[in-house]
Amino acid sequence: MSKFSKKKKGLPPINTASLPDIVFMLLFFFMVATTMRETTVMVAQTLPNATEIKKLQDKRLIAYIYVGEAQDVETYGEGDKIQLNDKISAVKEVKSFIFAAREGVNEDERDYMTTMIKADINCTVGTINDIKKELRDIDALKVTYSARKGEIE
């Protein structure tokens, strides 16, 4: 019997000291490279010019309604179309859209919710009035219009 046993030679254990650095480096890469999902606009969007505009601060309290002629005229037809989220909708669906947007917000913040209408410059006033009438029926009275900064023609 020997006093000293022979050590078996095998693979040394994997050094994991740099593993947290690699994980955080990948995390930061994906945080920087990833974009948040936005609505795909399916209607024409040439915003009108305005002389005075104000930027809204809390964008999570805004429900967007897009109005304009559909980009796919063969499928949706001609004339003004209303887009709610990612689908072309009728004016009657505005109420349910606003109710659904209110459900996603705390009760104490519901009074601060704003409806933003992003209407094309060639959109008719009748379509906007129909949307405003639907919003009035459900007491969604905070309405803003999207515009780009520039001189009025």
DAFENFEN-V454525 format. One record per pair of residues at least 12 apart in sequence whose C-alpha atoms are under 6 Angstrom apart, sorted by sequence separation. I is the first residue (numbers start at 1). J is the second residue. D is the distance in whole Angstrom. If there is no record, write none. Layout:
((I | J | D) (I | J | D))
This chain:
((68 | 80 | 5) (69 | 81 | 6) (68 | 81 | 5) (67 | 81 | 6) (67 | 82 | 5) (66 | 82 | 6) (66 | 83 | 5) (65 | 84 | 6) (44 | 68 | 5) (43 | 68 | 5) (44 | 69 | 5) (43 | 69 | 5) (43 | 70 | 4) (116 | 143 | 6) (43 | 71 | 5) (114 | 142 | 5) (115 | 143 | 5) (116 | 144 | 5) (117 | 145 | 5) (118 | 146 | 5) (42 | 71 | 6) (114 | 143 | 6) (116 | 145 | 6) (39 | 86 | 6) (62 | 113 | 6) (68 | 119 | 6) (61 | 113 | 5) (62 | 114 | 5) (63 | 115 | 5) (64 | 116 | 5) (65 | 117 | 5) (66 | 118 | 5) (67 | 119 | 5) (68 | 120 | 5) (62 | 115 | 6) (66 | 119 | 6) (68 | 123 | 6) (47 | 120 | 5) (48 | 121 | 5) (46 | 120 | 5) (47 | 121 | 5) (45 | 120 | 5) (46 | 121 | 6) (49 | 147 | 6) (48 | 147 | 5) (49 | 148 | 5) (50 | 149 | 5) (51 | 150 | 6) (47 | 147 | 5) (49 | 149 | 6) (50 | 150 | 6) (51 | 151 | 6) (49 | 150 | 5) (50 | 152 | 6) (49 | 152 | 6))
